[in-house]
Amino acid sequence: MGIRVAVAGASGYAGGELLRILAGHPEFDLVAATAHTQAGARISAVHPQLAGLDLTLVETGPATLADADLVFLALPHGQSAALAAQLPDGVRVVDLGADHRLADADAWTRYYGGTHAGAWTYGLPELPGARAAIAGSTRVAATGCYAAAISLALAPLIAAGAVEPTDVVVVAASGTSGAGRAAKVNLLGSEVMGDLTPYKVGAHQHVPEIKQATGAASLSFTPVLAPMPRGILATVTARPTGAADPRDVLTATYADASFVHVLPEGAWPHTAATLGSNSCHLQATVDVDSGRVIVTSAIDNLGKGAAGQAVQCANLMFDLPETTGLSVFGVAP
């Protein structure tokens, strides 16, 4: 018997991707998967891509999860904290929701509302010092999907003093799975196909998380809903300081990173190349007109932006190679 793992909120897109990854993980044994309205259904009925995974969804509750060595919480924002508080201290937890990402209680109230549950170790292993912190933690807050794509592009540049932290602008497009699986009119195929739509302009909830992770002092962020199921393409621009070459900084930072790849000169990230993987593709240049640094970042929002990132953190928490059970390579065409 390996490490016993349970997934709460397994009926959603992130939960389904977690189940897919865990089903092929050599060290994690999936022993329970929970849901709310879908409780009682076979996993293959909810996630047809998981035909052959012999498990039935059960009601979400501490009693169902307490016997696991590791619990993934793939619940809506604001629902993880109460459940996590009822789990024994010996159970390690990775939360894919936002409940424990922010250290600033005022920022939580401003962007999410309700009571701030306190901050856990932040789950982006490629940030300076993060691997050791994650490995030594029993409670880890996985990143938001946009936050993962943008922070990997921006954090090293600010840390190296290569760009000004006070003038950061981001435009990022995301696939519809980032909005969850609940039925919504604006996510219907007829509404999404052939259309690009900005949303939560000037007030997206990942802004304080990105600032916290990168050291940015101000951030103008415009998210865009794209007509594709999954993937994020982020374009990050900032004013250079002249202290270091941005591409050199990224290349040096991620020289030994298994999942972050600075592409060869002239090659640009695109979402299809990261589909189904836990990888992030980056490219950097300087705008010939404005002189601003431009970094483009691509990830799979359900991979590096959610389930893959969570499993990467869990691997570190159990002293496993961080690549265990995860794909570096995308699926094409």
C-alpha positions as YAML, in Angstrom:
chain: A
units: angstrom
residues:
- id: 1
  name: MET
  ca: [0.00, 0.00, 0.00]
- id: 2
  name: GLY
  ca: [1.37, 3.39, -1.01]
- id: 3
  name: ILE
  ca: [0.48, 6.86, 0.24]
- id: 4
  name: ARG
  ca: [-3.29, 7.05, 0.75]
- id: 5
  name: VAL
  ca: [-4.80, 10.01, -1.09]
- id: 6
  name: ALA
  ca: [-8.29, 11.54, -1.17]
- id: 7
  name: VAL
  ca: [-9.75, 14.26, -3.40]
- id: 8
  name: ALA
  ca: [-12.55, 16.52, -2.15]
- id: 9
  name: GLY
  ca: [-14.49, 18.20, -4.95]
- id: 10
  name: ALA
  ca: [-13.63, 15.52, -7.48]
- id: 11
  name: SER
  ca: [-16.56, 16.20, -9.81]
- id: 12
  name: GLY
  ca: [-15.19, 19.50, -11.17]
- id: 13
  name: TYR
  ca: [-12.65, 20.02, -13.94]
- id: 14
  name: ALA
  ca: [-9.66, 20.45, -11.60]
- id: 15
  name: GLY
  ca: [-10.88, 17.51, -9.53]
- id: 16
  name: GLY
  ca: [-11.17, 15.36, -12.63]
- id: 17
  name: GLU
  ca: [-7.66, 16.26, -13.75]
- id: 18
  name: LEU
  ca: [-6.39, 15.39, -10.27]
- id: 19
  name: LEU
  ca: [-8.04, 11.97, -10.52]
- id: 20
  name: ARG
  ca: [-6.45, 11.41, -13.94]
- id: 21
  name: ILE
  ca: [-2.96, 12.25, -12.67]
- id: 22
  name: LEU
  ca: [-3.35, 10.30, -9.44]
- id: 23
  name: ALA
  ca: [-4.60, 7.21, -11.28]
- id: 24
  name: GLY
  ca: [-1.18, 6.98, -12.96]
- id: 25
  name: HIS
  ca: [0.94, 8.07, -9.99]
- id: 26
  name: PRO
  ca: [3.31, 5.29, -8.84]
- id: 27
  name: GLU
  ca: [3.35, 6.30, -5.15]
- id: 28
  name: PHE
  ca: [-0.14, 7.69, -4.47]
- id: 29
  name: ASP
  ca: [-3.11, 5.36, -3.95]
- id: 30
  name: LEU
  ca: [-6.46, 7.03, -4.58]
- id: 31
  name: VAL
  ca: [-8.75, 5.81, -1.79]
- id: 32
  name: ALA
  ca: [-11.60, 8.35, -1.80]
- id: 33
  name: ALA
  ca: [-13.15, 10.98, -4.05]
- id: 34
  name: THR
  ca: [-15.95, 13.22, -2.83]
- id: 35
  name: ALA
  ca: [-18.57, 15.48, -4.38]
- id: 36
  name: HIS
  ca: [-21.74, 17.34, -3.48]
- id: 37
  name: THR
  ca: [-24.61, 16.94, -5.95]
- id: 38
  name: GLN
  ca: [-22.79, 14.14, -7.80]
- id: 39
  name: ALA
  ca: [-22.28, 11.99, -4.68]
- id: 40
  name: GLY
  ca: [-23.28, 8.40, -5.41]
- id: 41
  name: ALA
  ca: [-22.24, 8.53, -9.06]
- id: 42
  name: ARG
  ca: [-19.50, 6.41, -10.55]
- id: 43
  name: ILE
  ca: [-16.44, 8.45, -11.47]
- id: 44
  name: SER
  ca: [-16.62, 7.25, -15.07]
- id: 45
  name: ALA
  ca: [-20.17, 8.63, -15.33]
- id: 46
  name: VAL
  ca: [-19.00, 12.09, -14.25]
- id: 47
  name: HIS
  ca: [-15.64, 11.96, -16.03]
- id: 48
  name: PRO
  ca: [-15.98, 9.70, -19.11]
- id: 49
  name: GLN
  ca: [-12.26, 10.05, -19.81]
- id: 50
  name: LEU
  ca: [-11.65, 8.02, -16.63]
- id: 51
  name: ALA
  ca: [-13.45, 4.88, -17.75]
- id: 52
  name: GLY
  ca: [-11.95, 1.97, -15.82]
- id: 53
  name: LEU
  ca: [-11.28, 3.97, -12.64]
- id: 54
  name: ASP
  ca: [-13.31, 1.86, -10.23]
- id: 55
  name: LEU
  ca: [-14.50, 4.38, -7.63]
- id: 56
  name: THR
  ca: [-17.78, 5.95, -6.57]
- id: 57
  name: LEU
  ca: [-18.07, 9.59, -5.49]
- id: 58
  name: VAL
  ca: [-19.13, 10.00, -1.87]
- id: 59
  name: GLU
  ca: [-20.37, 12.91, 0.21]
- id: 60
  name: THR
  ca: [-17.77, 15.49, 1.21]
- id: 61
  name: GLY
  ca: [-17.01, 15.48, 4.92]
- id: 62
  name: PRO
  ca: [-14.12, 15.12, 7.39]
- id: 63
  name: ALA
  ca: [-14.97, 11.52, 8.25]
- id: 64
  name: THR
  ca: [-14.50, 10.46, 4.63]
- id: 65
  name: LEU
  ca: [-11.14, 12.20, 4.35]
- id: 66
  name: ALA
  ca: [-9.57, 11.71, 7.78]
- id: 67
  name: ASP
  ca: [-8.07, 8.27, 7.06]
- id: 68
  name: ALA
  ca: [-6.03, 9.55, 4.12]
- id: 69
  name: ASP
  ca: [-2.36, 10.50, 4.38]
- id: 70
  name: LEU
  ca: [-2.93, 13.34, 1.91]
- id: 71
  name: VAL
  ca: [-6.04, 15.28, 0.95]
- id: 72
  name: PHE
  ca: [-6.46, 17.52, -2.09]
- id: 73
  name: LEU
  ca: [-9.19, 20.13, -1.69]
- id: 74
  name: ALA
  ca: [-10.63, 21.08, -5.09]
- id: 75
  name: LEU
  ca: [-13.55, 23.05, -3.70]
- id: 76
  name: PRO
  ca: [-15.03, 26.46, -4.59]
- id: 77
  name: HIS
  ca: [-13.30, 29.46, -3.05]
- id: 78
  name: GLY
  ca: [-14.37, 29.98, 0.56]
- id: 79
  name: GLN
  ca: [-15.27, 26.33, 1.21]
- id: 80
  name: SER
  ca: [-11.88, 24.76, 1.92]
- id: 81
  name: ALA
  ca: [-10.99, 26.39, 5.22]
- id: 82
  name: ALA
  ca: [-13.84, 24.97, 7.31]
- id: 83
  name: LEU
  ca: [-13.24, 21.44, 6.03]
- id: 84
  name: ALA
  ca: [-9.46, 21.63, 6.44]
- id: 85
  name: ALA
  ca: [-9.88, 22.76, 10.04]
- id: 86
  name: GLN
  ca: [-11.71, 19.50, 10.82]
- id: 87
  name: LEU
  ca: [-8.98, 17.23, 9.47]
- id: 88
  name: PRO
  ca: [-6.41, 15.68, 11.85]
- id: 89
  name: ASP
  ca: [-3.05, 17.42, 12.10]
- id: 90
  name: GLY
  ca: [-1.33, 14.33, 10.70]
- id: 91
  name: VAL
  ca: [-3.19, 14.57, 7.40]
- id: 92
  name: ARG
  ca: [-1.30, 16.63, 4.85]
- id: 93
  name: VAL
  ca: [-3.45, 18.94, 2.75]
- id: 94
  name: VAL
  ca: [-3.01, 20.72, -0.57]
- id: 95
  name: ASP
  ca: [-5.75, 23.28, -1.21]
- id: 96
  name: LEU
  ca: [-6.45, 24.16, -4.85]
- id: 97
  name: GLY
  ca: [-8.81, 26.94, -3.76]
- id: 98
  name: ALA
  ca: [-7.93, 30.48, -2.72]
- id: 99
  name: ASP
  ca: [-8.77, 30.22, 1.00]
- id: 100
  name: HIS
  ca: [-5.17, 30.10, 2.26]
- id: 101
  name: ARG
  ca: [-3.15, 31.83, -0.49]
- id: 102
  name: LEU
  ca: [-3.15, 35.41, 0.77]
- id: 103
  name: ALA
  ca: [-1.16, 36.66, 3.75]
- id: 104
  name: ASP
  ca: [-3.02, 40.00, 3.76]
- id: 105
  name: ALA
  ca: [-6.44, 39.72, 5.39]
- id: 106
  name: ASP
  ca: [-7.55, 43.07, 3.94]
- id: 107
  name: ALA
  ca: [-6.71, 41.86, 0.42]
- id: 108
  name: TRP
  ca: [-8.79, 38.73, 1.02]
- id: 109
  name: THR
  ca: [-11.77, 40.78, 2.16]
- id: 110
  name: ARG
  ca: [-11.44, 43.18, -0.76]
- id: 111
  name: TYR
  ca: [-11.27, 40.53, -3.49]
- id: 112
  name: TYR
  ca: [-13.12, 37.56, -2.01]
- id: 113
  name: GLY
  ca: [-15.15, 38.77, 0.97]
- id: 114
  name: GLY
  ca: [-15.89, 36.89, 4.16]
- id: 115
  name: THR
  ca: [-13.48, 35.87, 6.92]
- id: 116
  name: HIS
  ca: [-9.80, 35.44, 6.15]
- id: 117
  name: ALA
  ca: [-8.71, 31.89, 7.09]
- id: 118
  name: GLY
  ca: [-4.99, 32.63, 7.36]
- id: 119
  name: ALA
  ca: [-2.11, 31.87, 5.02]
- id: 120
  name: TRP
  ca: [-0.52, 28.49, 4.34]
- id: 121
  name: THR
  ca: [2.78, 27.80, 2.58]
- id: 122
  name: TYR
  ca: [2.41, 29.08, -0.97]
- id: 123
  name: GLY
  ca: [2.61, 26.30, -3.53]
- id: 124
  name: LEU
  ca: [4.71, 27.54, -6.45]
- id: 125
  name: PRO
  ca: [7.89, 25.43, -6.19]
- id: 126
  name: GLU
  ca: [9.90, 27.49, -8.69]
- id: 127
  name: LEU
  ca: [9.84, 30.63, -6.50]
- id: 128
  name: PRO
  ca: [13.06, 31.24, -4.49]
- id: 129
  name: GLY
  ca: [13.13, 29.04, -1.38]
- id: 130
  name: ALA
  ca: [9.72, 27.57, -2.12]
- id: 131
  name: ARG
  ca: [10.74, 23.93, -2.56]
- id: 132
  name: ALA
  ca: [12.19, 23.67, 0.94]
- id: 133
  name: ALA
  ca: [9.22, 25.47, 2.45]
- id: 134
  name: ILE
  ca: [6.73, 23.19, 0.68]
- id: 135
  name: ALA
  ca: [8.70, 20.06, 1.61]
- id: 136
  name: GLY
  ca: [8.59, 21.05, 5.28]
- id: 137
  name: SER
  ca: [4.86, 21.86, 5.34]
- id: 138
  name: THR
  ca: [1.74, 19.85, 6.12]
- id: 139
  name: ARG
  ca: [-0.57, 22.51, 4.68]
- id: 140
  name: VAL
  ca: [0.07, 24.03, 1.22]
- id: 141
  name: ALA
  ca: [-2.01, 26.53, -0.77]
- id: 142
  name: ALA
  ca: [-1.69, 25.79, -4.49]
- id: 143
  name: THR
  ca: [-1.58, 28.77, -6.84]
- id: 144
  name: GLY
  ca: [-4.31, 30.30, -8.91]
- id: 145
  name: CYS
  ca: [-4.06, 29.46, -12.61]
- id: 146
  name: TYR
  ca: [-3.36, 33.00, -13.83]
- id: 147
  name: ALA
  ca: [-1.02, 33.51, -10.89]
- id: 148
  name: ALA
  ca: [1.10, 30.53, -11.93]
- id: 149
  name: ALA
  ca: [1.51, 31.70, -15.54]
- id: 150
  name: ILE
  ca: [2.21, 35.32, -14.63]
- id: 151
  name: SER
  ca: [4.41, 34.75, -11.58]
- id: 152
  name: LEU
  ca: [6.75, 32.39, -13.43]
- id: 153
  name: ALA
  ca: [7.22, 35.09, -16.07]
- id: 154
  name: LEU
  ca: [7.57, 38.05, -13.73]
- id: 155
  name: ALA
  ca: [9.00, 37.03, -10.34]
- id: 156
  name: PRO
  ca: [12.58, 36.37, -11.49]
- id: 157
  name: LEU
  ca: [12.77, 39.71, -13.30]
- id: 158
  name: ILE
  ca: [11.68, 41.70, -10.26]
- id: 159
  name: ALA
  ca: [13.94, 39.67, -7.96]
- id: 160
  name: ALA
  ca: [16.94, 40.38, -10.23]
- id: 161
  name: GLY
  ca: [16.09, 44.09, -10.50]
- id: 162
  name: ALA
  ca: [15.70, 43.73, -14.27]
- id: 163
  name: VAL
  ca: [12.30, 45.48, -14.38]
- id: 164
  name: GLU
  ca: [10.50, 48.13, -12.37]
- id: 165
  name: PRO
  ca: [7.96, 46.61, -9.94]
- id: 166
  name: THR
  ca: [5.75, 49.70, -10.14]
- id: 167
  name: ASP
  ca: [4.64, 49.49, -13.77]
- id: 168
  name: VAL
  ca: [3.48, 45.97, -14.68]
- id: 169
  name: VAL
  ca: [0.76, 45.35, -17.28]
- id: 170
  name: VAL
  ca: [-0.66, 41.91, -18.08]
- id: 171
  name: VAL
  ca: [-3.18, 40.70, -20.65]
- id: 172
  name: ALA
  ca: [-3.92, 36.98, -20.41]
- id: 173
  name: ALA
  ca: [-6.36, 34.69, -22.19]
- id: 174
  name: SER
  ca: [-7.75, 31.57, -20.54]
- id: 175
  name: GLY
  ca: [-9.81, 28.60, -21.65]
- id: 176
  name: THR
  ca: [-13.34, 28.12, -20.36]
- id: 177
  name: SER
  ca: [-12.45, 25.34, -17.90]
- id: 178
  name: GLY
  ca: [-10.89, 28.01, -15.70]
- id: 179
  name: ALA
  ca: [-14.41, 29.19, -14.88]
- id: 180
  name: GLY
  ca: [-15.40, 25.80, -13.44]
- id: 181
  name: ARG
  ca: [-17.97, 23.22, -14.46]
- id: 182
  name: ALA
  ca: [-21.16, 24.88, -13.22]
- id: 183
  name: ALA
  ca: [-23.63, 25.69, -16.00]
- id: 184
  name: LYS
  ca: [-23.46, 29.37, -16.96]
- id: 185
  name: VAL
  ca: [-25.00, 31.09, -19.97]
- id: 186
  name: ASN
  ca: [-21.79, 32.95, -20.86]
- id: 187
  name: LEU
  ca: [-19.93, 29.63, -21.07]
- id: 188
  name: LEU
  ca: [-22.31, 27.93, -23.48]
- id: 189
  name: GLY
  ca: [-20.66, 26.82, -26.73]
- id: 190
  name: SER
  ca: [-22.82, 29.19, -28.76]
- id: 191
  name: GLU
  ca: [-21.72, 32.10, -26.58]
- id: 192
  name: VAL
  ca: [-18.01, 31.28, -26.50]
- id: 193
  name: MET
  ca: [-17.23, 30.05, -30.01]
- id: 194
  name: GLY
  ca: [-15.81, 32.71, -32.29]
- id: 195
  name: ASP
  ca: [-15.58, 35.23, -29.45]
- id: 196
  name: LEU
  ca: [-13.04, 36.79, -27.10]
- id: 197
  name: THR
  ca: [-14.43, 38.43, -23.97]
- id: 198
  name: PRO
  ca: [-12.64, 40.43, -21.26]
- id: 199
  name: TYR
  ca: [-14.00, 39.89, -17.76]
- id: 200
  name: LYS
  ca: [-13.38, 41.11, -14.20]
- id: 201
  name: VAL
  ca: [-11.41, 43.93, -15.79]
- id: 202
  name: GLY
  ca: [-9.48, 45.87, -13.17]
- id: 203
  name: ALA
  ca: [-10.70, 43.68, -10.32]
- id: 204
  name: HIS
  ca: [-9.61, 40.08, -10.83]
- id: 205
  name: GLN
  ca: [-9.13, 38.11, -7.61]
- id: 206
  name: HIS
  ca: [-5.66, 36.85, -8.60]
- id: 207
  name: VAL
  ca: [-4.16, 40.36, -8.54]
- id: 208
  name: PRO
  ca: [-3.17, 40.38, -4.83]
- id: 209
  name: GLU
  ca: [-1.83, 36.84, -5.13]
- id: 210
  name: ILE
  ca: [0.36, 37.77, -8.11]
- id: 211
  name: LYS
  ca: [1.66, 40.86, -6.32]
- id: 212
  name: GLN
  ca: [2.42, 38.79, -3.23]
- id: 213
  name: ALA
  ca: [4.25, 36.10, -5.24]
- id: 214
  name: THR
  ca: [6.25, 38.43, -7.51]
- id: 215
  name: GLY
  ca: [6.94, 41.57, -5.50]
- id: 216
  name: ALA
  ca: [5.07, 43.75, -7.99]
- id: 217
  name: ALA
  ca: [3.96, 47.00, -6.39]
- id: 218
  name: SER
  ca: [1.18, 47.68, -8.90]
- id: 219
  name: LEU
  ca: [-0.44, 45.49, -11.52]
- id: 220
  name: SER
  ca: [-2.87, 46.25, -14.34]
- id: 221
  name: PHE
  ca: [-4.42, 42.91, -15.30]
- id: 222
  name: THR
  ca: [-6.94, 42.22, -18.05]
- id: 223
  name: PRO
  ca: [-8.14, 38.60, -18.27]
- id: 224
  name: VAL
  ca: [-9.79, 37.37, -21.48]
- id: 225
  name: LEU
  ca: [-12.07, 34.37, -21.97]
- id: 226
  name: ALA
  ca: [-10.91, 32.44, -25.05]
- id: 227
  name: PRO
  ca: [-12.90, 29.92, -27.14]
- id: 228
  name: MET
  ca: [-10.94, 26.84, -26.03]
- id: 229
  name: PRO
  ca: [-11.45, 24.35, -23.19]
- id: 230
  name: ARG
  ca: [-8.09, 24.75, -21.46]
- id: 231
  name: GLY
  ca: [-4.86, 26.73, -21.54]
- id: 232
  name: ILE
  ca: [-3.55, 30.18, -20.57]
- id: 233
  name: LEU
  ca: [-1.47, 32.55, -22.66]
- id: 234
  name: ALA
  ca: [-0.22, 35.53, -20.65]
- id: 235
  name: THR
  ca: [1.63, 38.57, -22.00]
- id: 236
  name: VAL
  ca: [3.49, 40.40, -19.23]
- id: 237
  name: THR
  ca: [5.09, 43.79, -19.85]
- id: 238
  name: ALA
  ca: [7.18, 45.96, -17.55]
- id: 239
  name: ARG
  ca: [9.61, 48.85, -17.73]
- id: 240
  name: PRO
  ca: [13.26, 47.69, -17.80]
- id: 241
  name: THR
  ca: [15.89, 49.01, -15.41]
- id: 242
  name: GLY
  ca: [18.88, 48.10, -17.58]
- id: 243
  name: ALA
  ca: [20.41, 46.14, -14.71]
- id: 244
  name: ALA
  ca: [20.17, 42.75, -16.44]
- id: 245
  name: ASP
  ca: [19.02, 41.16, -19.68]
- id: 246
  name: PRO
  ca: [15.51, 39.77, -19.05]
- id: 247
  name: ARG
  ca: [15.95, 36.66, -21.18]
- id: 248
  name: ASP
  ca: [19.27, 35.87, -19.51]
- id: 249
  name: VAL
  ca: [17.62, 36.20, -16.10]
- id: 250
  name: LEU
  ca: [14.84, 33.76, -17.01]
- id: 251
  name: THR
  ca: [17.27, 31.30, -18.58]
- id: 252
  name: ALA
  ca: [19.52, 31.29, -15.52]
- id: 253
  name: THR
  ca: [16.60, 31.07, -13.08]
- id: 254
  name: TYR
  ca: [15.05, 28.04, -14.74]
- id: 255
  name: ALA
  ca: [18.21, 26.28, -15.93]
- id: 256
  name: ASP
  ca: [17.50, 23.31, -13.63]
- id: 257
  name: ALA
  ca: [13.70, 23.56, -13.53]
- id: 258
  name: SER
  ca: [12.01, 20.43, -14.86]
- id: 259
  name: PHE
  ca: [8.74, 22.13, -15.75]
- id: 260
  name: VAL
  ca: [9.70, 25.66, -16.86]
- id: 261
  name: HIS
  ca: [11.24, 26.07, -20.30]
- id: 262
  name: VAL
  ca: [12.63, 29.27, -21.80]
- id: 263
  name: LEU
  ca: [12.19, 28.64, -25.52]
- id: 264
  name: PRO
  ca: [14.92, 29.20, -28.11]
- id: 265
  name: GLU
  ca: [15.18, 32.69, -29.57]
- id: 266
  name: GLY
  ca: [12.44, 33.29, -32.12]
- id: 267
  name: ALA
  ca: [10.13, 30.58, -30.74]
- id: 268
  name: TRP
  ca: [7.01, 31.77, -28.93]
- id: 269
  name: PRO
  ca: [4.83, 29.97, -26.38]
- id: 270
  name: HIS
  ca: [1.40, 28.75, -27.41]
- id: 271
  name: THR
  ca: [-1.21, 26.93, -25.41]
- id: 272
  name: ALA
  ca: [-1.43, 23.77, -27.53]
- id: 273
  name: ALA
  ca: [2.21, 23.00, -26.76]
- id: 274
  name: THR
  ca: [1.56, 22.78, -23.01]
- id: 275
  name: LEU
  ca: [-1.78, 20.93, -23.22]
- id: 276
  name: GLY
  ca: [-1.92, 17.98, -20.82]
- id: 277
  name: SER
  ca: [1.44, 18.82, -19.23]
- id: 278
  name: ASN
  ca: [2.70, 20.41, -16.03]
- id: 279
  name: SER
  ca: [5.03, 22.67, -17.99]
- id: 280
  name: CYS
  ca: [5.28, 26.41, -18.53]
- id: 281
  name: HIS
  ca: [6.81, 27.81, -21.73]
- id: 282
  name: LEU
  ca: [8.38, 31.27, -21.63]
- id: 283
  name: GLN
  ca: [9.88, 33.75, -24.08]
- id: 284
  name: ALA
  ca: [11.18, 37.26, -23.50]
- id: 285
  name: THR
  ca: [12.03, 40.23, -25.70]
- id: 286
  name: VAL
  ca: [12.16, 44.02, -25.62]
- id: 287
  name: ASP
  ca: [9.62, 46.07, -27.56]
- id: 288
  name: VAL
  ca: [11.47, 48.01, -30.27]
- id: 289
  name: ASP
  ca: [9.15, 51.02, -29.97]
- id: 290
  name: SER
  ca: [8.36, 51.41, -26.26]
- id: 291
  name: GLY
  ca: [11.45, 49.71, -24.87]
- id: 292
  name: ARG
  ca: [9.29, 47.70, -22.48]
- id: 293
  name: VAL
  ca: [10.18, 44.14, -21.56]
- id: 294
  name: ILE
  ca: [7.67, 41.60, -22.90]
- id: 295
  name: VAL
  ca: [7.44, 38.08, -21.50]
- id: 296
  name: THR
  ca: [4.95, 35.60, -22.93]
- id: 297
  name: SER
  ca: [3.94, 32.60, -20.84]
- id: 298
  name: ALA
  ca: [1.86, 29.52, -21.72]
- id: 299
  name: ILE
  ca: [0.50, 26.83, -19.39]
- id: 300
  name: ASP
  ca: [-2.33, 24.35, -19.20]
- id: 301
  name: ASN
  ca: [-4.63, 25.96, -16.63]
- id: 302
  name: LEU
  ca: [-5.70, 22.54, -15.34]
- id: 303
  name: GLY
  ca: [-2.09, 21.30, -15.31]
- id: 304
  name: LYS
  ca: [0.54, 23.75, -14.08]
- id: 305
  name: GLY
  ca: [-2.31, 26.08, -13.18]
- id: 306
  name: ALA
  ca: [-4.16, 23.62, -10.91]
- id: 307
  name: ALA
  ca: [-3.97, 19.83, -10.59]
- id: 308
  name: GLY
  ca: [-0.44, 19.31, -11.88]
- id: 309
  name: GLN
  ca: [0.93, 22.05, -9.67]
- id: 310
  name: ALA
  ca: [-0.87, 20.54, -6.67]
- id: 311
  name: VAL
  ca: [0.62, 17.09, -7.30]
- id: 312
  name: GLN
  ca: [4.06, 18.66, -7.78]
- id: 313
  name: CYS
  ca: [3.71, 20.20, -4.32]
- id: 314
  name: ALA
  ca: [2.46, 16.92, -2.83]
- id: 315
  name: ASN
  ca: [5.49, 15.11, -4.25]
- id: 316
  name: LEU
  ca: [7.76, 17.55, -2.41]
- id: 317
  name: MET
  ca: [5.75, 17.14, 0.81]
- id: 318
  name: PHE
  ca: [6.39, 13.38, 0.72]
- id: 319
  name: ASP
  ca: [10.06, 13.66, -0.29]
- id: 320
  name: LEU
  ca: [9.42, 12.31, -3.79]
- id: 321
  name: PRO
  ca: [11.03, 13.63, -6.98]
- id: 322
  name: GLU
  ca: [8.81, 16.55, -7.94]
- id: 323
  name: THR
  ca: [8.27, 15.15, -11.43]
- id: 324
  name: THR
  ca: [6.75, 11.89, -10.15]
- id: 325
  name: GLY
  ca: [3.52, 11.06, -11.97]
- id: 326
  name: LEU
  ca: [3.61, 14.28, -14.00]
- id: 327
  name: SER
  ca: [4.24, 14.93, -17.69]
- id: 328
  name: VAL
  ca: [6.80, 17.46, -18.84]
- id: 329
  name: PHE
  ca: [5.56, 17.16, -22.41]
- id: 330
  name: GLY
  ca: [2.30, 18.34, -23.95]
- id: 331
  name: VAL
  ca: [-0.17, 16.44, -26.12]
- id: 332
  name: ALA
  ca: [-0.50, 17.26, -29.81]
- id: 333
  name: PRO
  ca: [-2.19, 17.82, -32.16]
...
